[in-house]
Amino acid sequence: MTHDRPPELKMWVAIRADLAMPPGKLAVQAGHAFVQVALNAMATHPARLLAYMEASQAKIAVSVRGLGPLRRVARECADQGIPHALITDAGRTVFGEPTETVCAFGPAYRDELGLFLKRLRLYGEVSS
């Protein structure tokens, strides 16, 4: 039996796996990212953001191995016209200097994402 579901707008947050962020720091960084990406989408894709807000507001946490792949997430989103927000921690508590930690993107349909973005693994999954 198959359950065909209609496409769903989602937001993702890519988290650097190479940074040992305490859970509270990680939650705050993701919070910053989701707020900023929503503000960015409000400016560039208001109808899409409204549709997302009126639906399930699905959010997915994925991981990247380090700074290079995190920047690639932002670059690919920019190239594909997907709202995104790359967050730089100020470096006042956990990190000794400003540090790029996470990048949120969306709202988007999964089939709109390029191959690199589609292949990001869920945060916490063991990568092969």
URKA-V201811 format. One record per residue. PHI is phi in whole degrees, -180 to 180 (999 if undefined). D_FIRST is the distance of its C-alpha to the first C-alpha in Angstrom with 2 decimals. Layout:
phi->{PHI	PHI}
d_first->{D_FIRST	D_FIRST}
//
This chain:
phi->{999	-109	-117	-79	-105	-67	-56	-124	-69	-138	-120	-124	-129	-92	-115	-68	-78	-82	-98	-87	-82	-60	-52	-64	-64	-62	-62	-67	-63	-64	-61	-56	-66	-67	-64	-66	-67	-66	-64	-63	-66	-61	-79	-109	-139	-61	-66	-67	-63	-62	-62	-64	-66	-85	-103	-77	57	-62	-132	-132	-99	-124	-119	-127	-76	-177	-65	-57	-64	-63	-65	-65	-55	-62	-64	-66	-62	-60	-64	-96	73	-97	-56	-154	-147	-91	-102	-112	-68	-70	85	-90	-124	-76	-101	-81	-154	-56	-140	-73	-113	-145	-142	-95	-149	121	-70	-154	-89	-55	-71	-86	-78	-70	-58	-59	-68	-64	-89	-63	-87	-58	-61	97	-76	-76	-89	-92}
d_first->{0.00	3.80	6.74	9.65	12.74	16.18	18.60	20.51	24.20	25.08	28.27	28.83	31.83	32.92	35.04	37.65	36.89	40.50	41.98	42.26	41.71	41.99	38.98	41.07	42.19	38.69	37.51	40.50	40.03	36.40	37.65	40.33	37.86	35.39	38.33	39.96	36.91	36.35	40.03	39.78	36.77	38.72	41.48	39.53	36.18	36.84	34.28	31.49	32.72	32.82	29.22	28.26	30.47	28.99	25.39	24.04	26.65	24.38	26.60	25.95	28.61	28.92	31.83	34.34	36.90	40.00	42.04	41.55	37.76	38.05	40.42	38.15	35.38	37.97	39.25	35.91	35.04	38.47	38.04	34.69	36.02	33.76	35.61	36.43	38.92	40.47	42.13	45.42	46.50	50.22	51.09	52.89	51.16	48.80	49.68	53.30	52.81	50.49	47.13	44.04	41.22	38.01	36.66	34.23	32.59	30.67	29.42	27.37	23.95	22.74	22.75	26.44	27.41	29.23	28.12	30.40	29.02	25.35	26.18	27.87	26.64	25.96	29.28	29.90	27.71	29.79	30.36	30.66}
//
